[in-house]
Amino acid sequence: MTDVFTPEKRSAVMRRVRGRDTAPELKVRRMLRAAGIGYRLGGCGLPGRPDVVMKGRKVALFVHGCFWHGHDCPRGARKPKANAAYWNAKIDRNRARDARVEAALTAAGWRVLVVWECRLREPGFAEALAAEIREP
């Protein structure tokens, strides 16, 4: 299957894929603010640079896109048809890296929470997330 875009257009499209301040990340941050939970951005030098850090609670929160991190939901389970070997290997590397980072943070005494993009649409998720963060 060939790409529907020219190489220049594909390059422009991929340049617009951001690593920070994504829509799911901003939505999680709005949920935390609404719940009155303070946080910091940037990972504070922690392994894997968590998207949101709550130092006092020792909570590191990652907001994962279902496709990029290989979630088992319909969007994450979708396999690309073009350049499939490359993308499957990349997603496998992302999953292995996520496991290594989570193990390193847990060993350092941090509680690691992962918020999947698909869960943000669930009713009552904001309250469930706030309760999970507040539990010791």
N, C-alpha and C positions, 0 to 999 in steps of 0.2 A: 504494500500500500504506500503510495507516495504522499508526501506532505501537501496540504492544500495551499500552503504559503510558499513564497519564494524564500530562499535562504536569508535574504536581508530582512524580510518581513518577520520570519520566524525568530531571527535574532532580536528584533525589536520587541516582539511579544515576550520572549523569555527574559529580556532585560527588565520588563515591568513586573516580574514575579519578585515580590519583596520577601526579605527574610525577617524584617522587624515591622512592627506596627501594622500587622495584617488585620483584616476585618474580624476574624475570630478572636485574635488577641485583644483588640480594642473592646470587643463585646464582653470578654471575661473581665477586663479591667473595669468596665462600667458596672458589671455585676458586683465586683468587690467593693467599689466605691459606694454603691447603693446599700450594701450590707454593712458599711462602716468599717471595713477591714482595710488597714493600711498596708502598703506594699512598696517595694522598690523595683526598679527595672535594671536590666543590664547584667544580671548574674553575679555581681559582686566578686568576680574572680573564682567562681565555683566551677567545678567540672561541667561541661556541656552548656554553660551559660544559660541557666533557666530564664524563661520569659518573665516570670514574676517571682520575687523573693520576699519572704516575710522572716526577717532575721530573728525577731523576738520569739516567734513560734517555731523557728528552724524548719520552715516549710519552703520547698522549692517546687514551683509549679511550671509545668510545660504545657503549652497549647499546641497540639499536634494536628496537622492537616491529615485527613484520613488517607488520601492518595499517597502523599509523600512519605508517610510513616507506616504504610501497609496495615491499616486497621482492617478488622474482619467485617465491617459494614459493607453495604452494596457499593458505595463509592470507593472505599479502600480496596475492595476485592477486584475491582475492574482492572483488567490487564491491558496495557497499551498494545496496539497492533503494530505500529510503526516503531522500528528499532527496539523490539521487545527485549532482546537479550541485554541491551544496555540498561533499559529502565528497570527490568527485574533485578539485575545486579545492584543497581543504585538503591532501590528500595530495600533490598536485603542488607546492604551496607548500612543504611539508615537505621534499620531495626537492630542490627548488631551494636551500632554506636549507642543507640538509646539504652540498650540493656547494660552496656559497660558504664555509661554515665550514671544510670540509676543505681547500680551496685556501688560505684565510687561515692556517691552522695549518701547512700544509706550507711556505708561503712564509716563515713565522717559524722554520722549522727543526725543527718537531715531526713525529714519526712518528704518523700517525693510524691507529688500528685500529677497525674496526666489528665488533661482535659482534651477530649477528642472533639473535633469540629462538628461531627454529626450530633453529639449530645447537646450542643448549644440550642438546638431547636426543640428539645423536650420541654414540656410544661413542668414547672417546678424545679428545673435544674439549678437556677440561681440559689434557691433556698438550700437545696441539697449540697451544693458546693460550699456555701457559707458554713453549713453545719459540719461538713467534713474538715474544713480548715480549722474551725474552732475546737474540735475534739482534740484532746491531748495526745 
